[in-house]
Each structure stands twice: as C-alpha cells, then as structure tokens.
C-alpha cells in the first residue's frame, strides 16, 4: 500500500450496525459489563474494530455515557508528546 489510510484498502461492507437480535443483545451486555466494571468514567478511552458487534457496543456505550454525562478521551504515548 503506497499510503496509510488509502480508502481503497478499507473494507466498507463491515462497518454497519448488526440487525441480528443476538448480536445486539451481546453488544448490550458487553456495554453493561464495561459500565459495571467501574472503568466507564470521564476520560474513558475505547477503541472498536470495524465489525458490526463492536460498533453496536460503542453505540450502547454512547447511550450510557450520555445518560451519565461522561466524556471520553484518549491518552497520547510518550512519542506523541
């Protein structure tokens, strides 16, 4: 690949929310588990893959974060400073 981020090298068919009720239930439970862990607080960082189930987890986390007024963020590595 001649350049990082070349859109021709990105599989776009995977980046959609699942419609399968089982995948959605698993995603909901995963978001609830993250919330119950105590890790979901201001500054929380979360990265997903492009698959539908992980996008659904992110959507469920978004709803929880909005309800609790939690703002996310990412830390930089030492090399980025």
LOPA-287167 format. One line per field, with one value per atom (N, C-alpha, C): residue number from 1; residue in three letters; atom name; x, y, z. Coordinates in pm, whole numbers. Layout:
N
nr [NUM,...]
rest [Ala,...]
atom [CA,...]
X [X,...]
Y [Y,...]
Z [Z,...]
This chain:
81
nr [1,1,1,2,2,2,3,3,3,4,4,4,5,5,5,6,6,6,7,7,7,8,8,8,9,9,9,10,10,10,11,11,11,12,12,12,13,13,13,14,14,14,15,15,15,16,16,16,17,17,17,18,18,18,19,19,19,20,20,20,21,21,21,22,22,22,23,23,23,24,24,24,25,25,25,26,26,26,27,27,27,28,28,28,29,29,29,30,30,30,31,31,31,32,32,32,33,33,33,34,34,34,35,35,35,36,36,36,37,37,37,38,38,38,39,39,39,40,40,40,41,41,41,42,42,42,43,43,43,44,44,44,45,45,45,46,46,46,47,47,47,48,48,48,49,49,49,50,50,50,51,51,51,52,52,52,53,53,53,54,54,54,55,55,55,56,56,56,57,57,57,58,58,58,59,59,59,60,60,60,61,61,61,62,62,62,63,63,63,64,64,64,65,65,65,66,66,66,67,67,67,68,68,68,69,69,69,70,70,70,71,71,71,72,72,72,73,73,73,74,74,74,75,75,75,76,76,76,77,77,77,78,78,78,79,79,79,80,80,80,81,81,81]
rest [Unk,Unk,Unk,Unk,Unk,Unk,Unk,Unk,Unk,Unk,Unk,Unk,Unk,Unk,Unk,Unk,Unk,Unk,Unk,Unk,Unk,Unk,Unk,Unk,Unk,Unk,Unk,Unk,Unk,Unk,Unk,Unk,Unk,Unk,Unk,Unk,Unk,Unk,Unk,Unk,Unk,Unk,Unk,Unk,Unk,Unk,Unk,Unk,Unk,Unk,Unk,Unk,Unk,Unk,Unk,Unk,Unk,Unk,Unk,Unk,Unk,Unk,Unk,Unk,Unk,Unk,Unk,Unk,Unk,Unk,Unk,Unk,Unk,Unk,Unk,Unk,Unk,Unk,Unk,Unk,Unk,Unk,Unk,Unk,Unk,Unk,Unk,Unk,Unk,Unk,Unk,Unk,Unk,Unk,Unk,Unk,Unk,Unk,Unk,Unk,Unk,Unk,Unk,Unk,Unk,Unk,Unk,Unk,Unk,Unk,Unk,Unk,Unk,Unk,Unk,Unk,Unk,Unk,Unk,Unk,Unk,Unk,Unk,Unk,Unk,Unk,Unk,Unk,Unk,Unk,Unk,Unk,Unk,Unk,Unk,Unk,Unk,Unk,Unk,Unk,Unk,Unk,Unk,Unk,Unk,Unk,Unk,Unk,Unk,Unk,Unk,Unk,Unk,Unk,Unk,Unk,Unk,Unk,Unk,Unk,Unk,Unk,Unk,Unk,Unk,Unk,Unk,Unk,Unk,Unk,Unk,Unk,Unk,Unk,Unk,Unk,Unk,Unk,Unk,Unk,Unk,Unk,Unk,Unk,Unk,Unk,Unk,Unk,Unk,Unk,Unk,Unk,Unk,Unk,Unk,Unk,Unk,Unk,Unk,Unk,Unk,Unk,Unk,Unk,Unk,Unk,Unk,Unk,Unk,Unk,Unk,Unk,Unk,Unk,Unk,Unk,Unk,Unk,Unk,Unk,Unk,Unk,Unk,Unk,Unk,Unk,Unk,Unk,Unk,Unk,Unk,Unk,Unk,Unk,Unk,Unk,Unk,Unk,Unk,Unk,Unk,Unk,Unk]
atom [N,CA,C,N,CA,C,N,CA,C,N,CA,C,N,CA,C,N,CA,C,N,CA,C,N,CA,C,N,CA,C,N,CA,C,N,CA,C,N,CA,C,N,CA,C,N,CA,C,N,CA,C,N,CA,C,N,CA,C,N,CA,C,N,CA,C,N,CA,C,N,CA,C,N,CA,C,N,CA,C,N,CA,C,N,CA,C,N,CA,C,N,CA,C,N,CA,C,N,CA,C,N,CA,C,N,CA,C,N,CA,C,N,CA,C,N,CA,C,N,CA,C,N,CA,C,N,CA,C,N,CA,C,N,CA,C,N,CA,C,N,CA,C,N,CA,C,N,CA,C,N,CA,C,N,CA,C,N,CA,C,N,CA,C,N,CA,C,N,CA,C,N,CA,C,N,CA,C,N,CA,C,N,CA,C,N,CA,C,N,CA,C,N,CA,C,N,CA,C,N,CA,C,N,CA,C,N,CA,C,N,CA,C,N,CA,C,N,CA,C,N,CA,C,N,CA,C,N,CA,C,N,CA,C,N,CA,C,N,CA,C,N,CA,C,N,CA,C,N,CA,C,N,CA,C,N,CA,C,N,CA,C,N,CA,C,N,CA,C,N,CA,C,N,CA,C,N,CA,C,N,CA,C]
X [85,0,91,73,159,135,17,-11,-100,-77,-162,-296,-403,-535,-594,-539,-593,-733,-837,-973,-1000,-921,-940,-901,-821,-779,-866,-972,-1060,-1184,-1217,-1336,-1455,-1542,-1652,-1778,-1789,-1910,-1926,-1818,-1823,-1871,-1863,-1888,-2036,-2117,-2258,-2310,-2408,-2467,-2534,-2523,-2590,-2742,-2814,-2960,-3001,-2908,-2932,-2958,-3074,-3105,-3007,-2947,-2850,-2723,-2673,-2555,-2582,-2702,-2737,-2746,-2798,-2807,-2667,-2579,-2441,-2374,-2394,-2335,-2388,-2518,-2579,-2519,-2507,-2449,-2302,-2228,-2088,-2078,-2165,-2164,-2201,-2298,-2336,-2221,-2146,-2031,-1922,-1898,-1799,-1844,-1972,-2027,-2014,-2049,-2044,-1901,-1803,-1664,-1608,-1674,-1622,-1522,-1493,-1396,-1458,-1589,-1657,-1675,-1579,-1581,-1515,-1520,-1460,-1317,-1285,-1153,-1141,-1248,-1250,-1211,-1123,-1083,-1129,-1182,-1237,-1217,-1165,-1143,-1209,-1283,-1351,-1288,-1327,-1295,-1404,-1402,-1499,-1620,-1619,-1731,-1856,-1969,-2097,-2117,-2076,-2098,-2020,-1897,-1819,-1874,-1929,-1995,-2120,-2190,-2309,-2270,-2161,-2113,-2086,-2020,-1989,-2117,-2219,-2346,-2412,-2412,-2469,-2390,-2257,-2175,-2206,-2227,-2263,-2387,-2489,-2613,-2590,-2511,-2479,-2403,-2303,-2221,-2304,-2397,-2483,-2571,-2626,-2712,-2634,-2508,-2426,-2337,-2352,-2271,-2121,-2080,-1940,-1879,-1763,-1692,-1568,-1549,-1435,-1312,-1201,-1076,-972,-866,-755,-627,-541,-409,-310,-213,-107,9,81,201,311,418,529,586,586,641,556,428,340,353,420,427,529]
Y [-116,0,124,212,329,435,434,537,479,523,482,554,482,544,550,475,472,411,488,439,316,295,176,48,61,-56,-85,-10,-27,-105,-209,-288,-214,-164,-82,-162,-283,-361,-403,-402,-446,-337,-212,-102,-64,-156,-124,-197,-137,-194,-327,-423,-551,-537,-622,-626,-752,-843,-970,-944,-986,-959,-1022,-1133,-1198,-1113,-1064,-978,-849,-794,-672,-697,-812,-844,-863,-931,-948,-813,-724,-591,-513,-522,-454,-505,-637,-695,-656,-648,-606,-462,-376,-236,-227,-306,-309,-357,-456,-509,-402,-328,-219,-115,-81,16,-35,-161,-218,-234,-237,-256,-136,-22,99,174,122,186,298,300,399,527,617,745,849,976,1081,1045,1065,1033,892,812,674,667,575,553,416,410,285,284,174,162,34,43,-75,-118,-235,-280,-230,-278,-234,-325,-433,-527,-471,-522,-472,-483,-595,-614,-510,-482,-383,-242,-213,-84,-72,-183,-182,-158,-217,-191,-42,17,160,243,204,276,264,146,127,206,207,286,435,478,618,656,571,599,606,513,513,640,675,792,920,929,1047,1058,946,946,987,947,975,1098,1166,1285,1255,1142,1101,1141,1202,1243,1155,1103,1016,1094,1024,1085,979,1018,927,988,903,946,930,1013,1000,922,854,786,890,854,948,996,911,950,1059,1070,1169,1306,1318,1446,1538]
Z [0,0,0,-95,-103,4,65,166,276,399,511,498,520,516,377,283,148,153,118,129,41,-62,-146,-73,33,109,230,246,361,319,394,366,425,341,392,423,375,400,544,620,759,853,811,903,905,953,973,1096,1158,1279,1245,1334,1310,1329,1262,1280,1356,1369,1438,1586,1637,1778,1877,1840,1930,1939,1824,1825,1901,1887,1959,2109,2150,2292,2352,2277,2324,2338,2241,2247,2367,2392,2507,2637,2649,2771,2787,2676,2684,2734,2684,2729,2877,2919,3061,3148,3098,3174,3187,3079,3086,3187,3185,3280,3424,3445,3580,3632,3542,3584,3660,3646,3710,3624,3505,3416,3333,3322,3239,3319,3302,3374,3284,3322,3240,3202,3075,3024,2971,2980,2933,2786,2752,2613,2568,2447,2395,2245,2194,2050,2003,1894,1841,1710,1669,1534,1441,1319,1220,1212,1285,1279,1343,1300,1348,1498,1557,1701,1782,1743,1818,1798,1681,1660,1747,1763,1848,1994,2041,2177,2193,2094,2100,2107,2034,2036,2173,2231,2365,2470,2456,2548,2533,2411,2388,2467,2462,2533,2684,2737,2881,2916,2833,2860,2855,2762,2755,2880,2923,3043,3168,3176,3294,3277,3163,3132,3141,3084,3082,2949,2956,2835,2819,2699,2671,2630,2616,2573,2548,2482,2457,2512,2562,2608,2495,2491,2392,2452,2365,2412,2428,2492,2513,2380,2278,2149,2083,2117,2057,2119,2231,2303,2244]
